[in-house]
Amino acid sequence: MPKLAIVYLSTQGHTKMMAEAIAEGAEERHVDVDIDNFYEWDPNEAAQYDAIAVGSSTFYYTMLDPIAKFIDKLVEAGVDGKIGAAFGSYGWSGEAPVQIADKLRNGGMEVIDPVLRIQHKPTEKDLFECNRLGKDLAEKMKHR
C-alpha cells in the first residue's frame, strides 16, 4: 500500500487543520498516512515515503526557518522522483507554500499544482479543498 508522509509546522493550528484534512482525503483512498509536526519527523525517514506533503505558516513573507532547514535535509536524504505537495495558512501574504513547492521541485520531486494556500483559519470549503488534495495525492501515488 502506498505511504504518504504529512509534515507540517503550524504556529496557530490552522496549518495543522489543513494537514489533518489532507490526511483524511488520502486515507479515504486507502493510502497509509503518517502525519505529525515536523519536530517529530526524521527527514531521512520521511524521504522513504512514496509521497510527502509539507506545510508551513507564512511569517514575514517566507516559510518558517525550521521547516526550510527540514526540507533541505529531506532533499539531502533523497526525494528525487517522489510525489510532493505544499500547503499552508497565512495572515497577510502567503508565500510559504509556494516557497516549499519550489524547494521540493528543486530537490527533484513532482509537486502537485496548485499549491494550497488558505488565509487565516480554514473554512469548511477550505477543508474540503484540503481533503481533495489528499485524494489527489493518493490517486497519483496509486498510478505510479
N, C-alpha and C positions, 0 to 999 in steps of 0.2 A: 504494500500500500504506500502511495506517495506520502512524503512527510514535509510539512510546512513549519518553518520557524517564524514566529512573530516577535520582533524585538522592538521595544518602544522606550522612550523617555518622555514622561508626562509630568509637567510641572503643576497642573491644576486638575488633573484627572480627565481632561477632555480627550487627549490622545489615547489614553488607556481605554476609554469608552469606544473609540474608533477601533482599536486593536481587538477588543472583545467581539465587536460586531463582525469584523473580518474573519475572526476565528470561527464564529458561528456559521458563516456562509460556507467556509471551506469544509467544516465538519458535516454540513448538510449534504455535501457532495462526496462524502466518505473518504476524506483525507485525514490522516493523523496530524494533529496540530499541537505544537508546544508553544505557549505564549507566556512571556514574562517581561518584566522590567529589564532593561539591558544590564543592570548591575548583577543580575542573576545568571547571565549568559556568559559562556566562554566563547569568544569569536571562533576558535578552532572547532568547537562542537557545532556551532550554528552553520559553519561552512559545509558541514557534512549533509545538510538537509537538501532536498530536491528543489525547494524554493524558499526564499527569505523575504519577508516583508519588514521594512524598517520604518519606524515612525518617530517623529520628534516635534515638539512645540517649536515655534519660531520665537527667538528672543533677540531683540535689537537687529532685525533684518537677516538673521542667519540661524542655522541649526545650532543647538547647544554643543559646546566643545566636547563634552564627554561622548556624545553619540558620534561626532565626527571622528574621534580617535578610535572608537569601536569599529566603525566602518573601515578605517584604514587597516586595522588588524584583521578584520574579516576578509578583506581583499588579499592581504598578505597570505592568509590561510588557504586561499584558492577557491574562487567562486566563478571562474570563467565558464561561461555557457549555462549557468544556472538561471532560473527564473527569479525575478525580483519585483518588488512593489515598494512604493514610497507613499507615506501618508503623514498627516499631522494637522494639528489645530493651530490657530493663531488669533491674535487680537487685532493687529493693525495691518501687517504687511504680508505674511505668509510665504516667505521664501524657503523655509527649511525643507519641505517635501521635494521641491524642485532641485535643491542642492543635494539632497540624499540621492535622488534618482541619477543625477549627474555622476556622483561618486560611484554608485553601483555600476552604471554603464561603463565608466572608465575602468572599472575592475573586470569588465568582460561579461557582466550579467545582461540578460534580456529583460528589460524593465517594462512592465505593463503601463501603457499610457491610457488616459491621462493620469498624472499623479493625483492623489486625493487630498485636497486642502479644504478644511472646514473652519469657518470663523466662529470663534467662541465655543460655547457648549453645543455639541451635536443635537440637532432636532431629530424627530422620528424619521423624517425624509432623509436626513444626512446619514443616519444609522442604516437605513435601507441601502444607500449607496455603498456604505462600508461592507455590508453583507454581500452585496453584488460583487464587490472586488474580491472577497473571499471565494465566492463561487467561480469567478473568472480565473483566479489563480489555480483553483482545483482542476478546472477543465483543461487549462493549459498544461498542468503537470501530468494529467492522465493521457494526453495526446502526444507525449514525447516518446 
